[in-house]
Amino acid sequence: MLPRRKLGNTGMDVPCLGLGTVKFGRKEQVKYPAGFELPSDREIRSLLAQAQEAGINLIDTAPAYGGSEQRLGRLLPERDHWLICTKVGEIFAGGVSRFDFSAGHVRASVEQSLRHLRTDRVDIVLIHSDGNDLDILEKSDCVETLDRLRDEGLLRAVGMSSKTVAGGLRAMEFVDVLMLTYNRADTSQAPVIEQSHRAGKGVLIKKGLASGHALHTPGADATETFRFLLAPPGVSSILIGTINPTHLRQNIKAASDTLAP
C-alpha cells in the first residue's frame, strides 16, 4: 500500500500519489504529448479498482475536465473510501475555457459538482486560477464564498491551484491547500512549498511529470523523478492523470520504491 502523508493542518491524510481525471472527460485543448480517446465506463471502473487496491483514495477532478465529474459520480465505487478534490472558476465548453470567480458562479459551481458527483460534500475545493492569482484573491469574493460553503458543510477544505509564486505566497493567508506546478524542468514554486510547510498548509503537486512529457525524456527514471518530487518537506501528494493501467502500475511502483524504508 502507498505511504500516506498529512495534508497540512486539514486533518486529512492522503496517499503520496493521487489520481488525476482530466482524461476521463476531456480530450480537447490539452497539452499531452500524444492524442487519446476517452475511456469507456468499463475501463474507468477497472482503473479506479486498480487505484483503490494500491491505496489511492485521492482523486482530482474539475468542471473544466469535460464530463469527468459526471462519470465519477456514476462510476466511483464506495464513495466513503475516496477523498474528492474538485475546483471552481473555470468552465470548458465548445473547445474554449471561460473563467468566472464571482460569488454566484462559485456557489452554483460547487452545487453542480455535488450533483454531478452524487455526493453531499466534497473534501477539497480549489480555485482554478486563470493566472491572475492576486486579482482573484484580492479583488473577488471567491475565497469568502468558499469559506461560507465550508461553514454550510458542503466542503471540508478550501484551496487554490495557483500559477504564480506571488499568488501562491499570498494564497497561504486564505486557504488550507495549495496545488502547485513542480517538476525537474520547473522548480519556481519551491519557495511556496517551503513557506506552505512552515504555515501548515497542504501541498498537492500538479504537472509533476510535465503533463507526460517527462516520460519521453531520454534517460528518465521514474523512481528518481518521484524521489525528487516527494523530497521537499510539506509535499503531501503528487496528482498524476492517466487512463493507462500500465502507466498507473508504474507510477504506483515508483512512488512506493521512493519511500520504501
C-alpha positions in Angstrom: 0.0 0.0 0.0 1.2 3.5 -0.8 2.5 5.5 2.1 0.3 8.3 3.4 1.1 11.9 4.4 -0.7 14.6 6.3 -2.5 17.2 4.1 -1.2 20.2 6.1 -3.5 21.0 9.0 -6.7 19.9 7.3 -7.0 16.7 9.4 -6.9 14.6 6.2 -4.2 12.0 5.4 -3.6 11.4 1.7 -1.6 8.8 -0.3 1.7 10.2 -1.7 0.2 9.5 -5.2 -3.3 10.7 -6.2 -5.2 10.1 -9.5 -6.0 13.0 -11.8 -9.0 12.6 -14.1 -8.7 15.1 -16.9 -8.6 12.2 -19.4 -11.8 10.8 -18.0 -13.8 13.6 -19.6 -11.8 15.9 -21.9 -9.5 15.4 -24.9 -9.7 18.8 -26.5 -7.2 21.6 -25.9 -4.9 19.6 -23.6 -1.1 19.6 -23.6 -0.2 15.9 -23.5 2.4 14.6 -25.9 0.0 12.2 -27.7 -3.6 12.2 -28.5 -6.1 9.8 -26.9 -9.7 8.7 -26.9 -11.9 8.9 -23.8 -12.0 5.6 -21.9 -15.1 3.5 -21.7 -17.0 3.1 -18.4 -15.6 -0.3 -18.1 -12.1 1.0 -18.4 -12.6 3.7 -15.8 -14.1 1.2 -13.4 -11.1 -1.1 -13.8 -8.6 1.8 -13.3 -10.4 3.0 -10.2 -10.3 -0.5 -8.8 -6.6 -0.7 -9.5 -6.0 2.6 -7.8 -8.1 1.6 -4.8 -6.3 -1.7 -4.4 -3.0 0.2 -4.2 -4.3 2.6 -1.5 -5.0 5.6 -3.7 -8.1 7.3 -2.4 -7.3 10.9 -3.5 -8.9 11.8 -6.8 -8.8 15.1 -8.6 -11.4 16.5 -10.9 -12.9 19.8 -12.1 -15.8 21.2 -14.1 -13.2 22.2 -16.7 -12.4 18.5 -17.2 -15.4 17.9 -19.5 -17.6 15.1 -18.3 -15.1 13.9 -15.6 -17.3 14.8 -12.6 -20.4 13.2 -14.1 -18.5 10.0 -14.9 -17.0 9.8 -11.4 -20.5 10.3 -10.0 -21.7 7.2 -11.9 -18.7 5.0 -11.6 -16.8 5.8 -8.4 -17.1 2.8 -6.0 -17.5 3.1 -2.3 -17.9 6.9 -2.1 -16.8 6.9 1.6 -13.4 5.5 0.6 -12.5 8.4 -1.6 -11.2 12.0 -0.9 -12.5 14.1 -3.8 -10.8 17.3 -4.9 -12.7 19.5 -7.4 -12.4 23.1 -8.5 -14.3 26.3 -9.2 -13.7 29.2 -11.6 -13.0 27.6 -14.9 -15.6 26.2 -17.3 -14.7 24.5 -20.5 -17.3 24.4 -23.3 -17.2 24.4 -27.1 -13.4 23.9 -27.0 -12.8 27.2 -25.0 -12.1 27.9 -21.4 -14.1 30.6 -19.6 -13.4 31.9 -16.1 -15.8 33.3 -13.5 -14.8 33.9 -9.9 -18.0 35.7 -8.8 -19.8 34.6 -5.7 -22.9 33.5 -7.6 -20.9 31.4 -10.0 -18.7 29.8 -7.3 -21.8 28.7 -5.3 -23.5 27.4 -8.4 -20.4 25.6 -9.5 -20.0 23.8 -6.1 -23.7 22.8 -6.0 -23.4 21.5 -9.6 -20.3 19.5 -8.7 -22.2 17.9 -5.8 -25.0 16.9 -8.1 -22.6 15.5 -10.8 -20.5 13.6 -8.2 -23.7 12.4 -6.4 -22.5 13.4 -3.0 -23.5 15.8 -0.3 -19.9 17.1 0.4 -16.6 17.3 -1.4 -13.4 17.1 0.6 -11.3 19.8 -1.2 -12.4 22.7 -3.5 -9.6 24.6 -5.3 -9.8 27.9 -7.1 -8.9 27.0 -10.7 -6.8 30.1 -11.4 -6.6 31.8 -14.8 -3.1 33.0 -14.0 -4.3 36.3 -12.3 -3.8 34.8 -8.8 -3.6 38.1 -6.9 -6.6 39.6 -8.6 -8.7 36.5 -7.7 -7.6 36.6 -4.1 -7.8 40.3 -3.6 -10.5 41.6 -5.9 -13.1 38.8 -6.0 -15.2 37.3 -3.3 -14.3 33.8 -4.4 -12.5 32.8 -1.1 -15.2 34.3 1.1 -17.8 32.3 -0.8 -15.9 29.1 -0.4 -15.5 29.8 3.3 -19.3 30.2 3.6 -19.8 26.9 1.7 -17.4 25.2 4.1 -19.4 26.6 7.0 -22.5 25.2 5.5 -20.9 21.7 5.4 -20.6 21.4 1.6 -16.8 21.1 1.6 -14.0 20.4 4.1 -11.0 22.4 2.8 -10.5 25.4 0.6 -7.5 25.7 -1.7 -6.1 27.2 -4.8 -4.5 25.8 -7.9 -2.2 28.8 -8.4 0.1 29.7 -11.3 2.4 32.3 -9.9 4.9 32.4 -7.0 3.4 35.7 -5.7 -0.1 34.2 -5.9 0.9 31.1 -4.0 2.6 33.0 -1.3 -0.5 35.3 -0.9 -2.9 32.4 -1.1 -1.4 30.9 2.1 -3.2 33.7 4.0 -6.6 32.5 2.8 -6.5 28.8 2.0 -5.8 25.3 3.5 -4.3 23.6 0.5 -2.2 24.7 -2.5 -1.9 22.9 -5.8 1.4 23.8 -7.4 3.4 23.0 -10.5 6.7 21.4 -9.6 8.9 19.2 -11.8 12.5 18.8 -12.8 12.1 21.5 -15.5 10.2 23.9 -13.3 11.2 24.4 -9.7 10.0 28.0 -9.5 7.4 27.1 -6.8 10.0 25.8 -4.4 9.7 28.9 -2.1 5.9 28.4 -2.0 6.3 24.8 -1.0 8.8 25.7 1.7 6.6 28.5 3.1 3.5 26.3 2.9 5.2 23.7 5.0 6.1 26.3 7.7 2.5 27.6 7.6 0.9 24.1 7.9 -0.7 24.2 4.5 -1.2 21.1 2.4 0.7 20.9 -0.9 -0.5 18.9 -3.9 1.9 18.7 -6.8 0.5 19.1 -10.4 2.4 18.6 -13.6 5.0 16.5 -11.8 5.7 14.6 -15.0 5.3 17.8 -17.1 1.9 16.6 -18.5 3.5 13.4 -19.6 6.4 15.0 -21.4 8.9 13.9 -18.7 8.1 10.2 -19.6 9.6 10.9 -23.0 12.8 12.4 -21.7 15.9 10.2 -22.6 17.3 8.6 -19.5 14.3 9.5 -17.4 14.0 7.2 -14.3 10.6 7.1 -12.7 11.8 6.3 -9.2 14.3 9.1 -9.3 11.7 11.5 -10.6 9.2 10.6 -7.8 12.0 10.9 -5.2 12.7 14.4 -6.5 9.0 15.4 -6.4 8.4 13.9 -2.9 11.6 15.2 -1.3 10.6 18.8 -0.3 9.2 18.9 3.2 5.5 19.7 3.1 4.6 17.9 -0.2 1.6 15.8 0.6 0.8 14.1 -2.7 1.6 14.1 -6.4 -1.5 14.1 -8.6 -0.9 12.3 -11.9 -3.6 11.8 -14.5 -3.7 8.6 -16.5 -6.1 6.3 -18.2 -3.4 3.7 -18.9 -3.3 0.8 -16.3 0.3 0.1 -17.2 1.3 3.7 -16.5 -0.7 3.7 -13.3 1.1 0.5 -12.1 4.5 2.0 -13.0 3.6 5.2 -11.1 2.5 3.2 -8.0 5.7 1.2 -8.0 7.9 4.2 -8.4 6.1 6.1 -5.6 6.3 3.0 -3.4 10.0 2.5 -4.1 10.8 6.1 -3.5 9.5 6.0 0.1 10.4 2.4 0.9 12.4 2.1 4.2 
